[in-house]
Amino acid sequence: MTITLNNRKETFSPQEMSITRIMEEKSFHFKMLIVKLNGTLIPRESWPLTVVRNGDHLDIIHLVSGG
């Protein structure tokens, strides 16, 4: 499948993957993340069950705090 991940085209072998699986493949292991799928905010507890399909737009944003 080909998706837009953080405004870049990315291709994955399976035709469908969970958000959690995509994050594992891309090594996104930050604690403070915001995830949007096709413009909809996805709560953390839904990441393992939310399926990303060919053509979807996925934004995974790492929040950084500081002063």
Buried (B, 14 or more C-beta within 10 A) or exposed (E): BEBBBEEEEBEBEEEEBBBBBBBEEEEBEEEEBEBEBEEEEBEEEBBEEBEBEEEBBBBBEEEEEEE
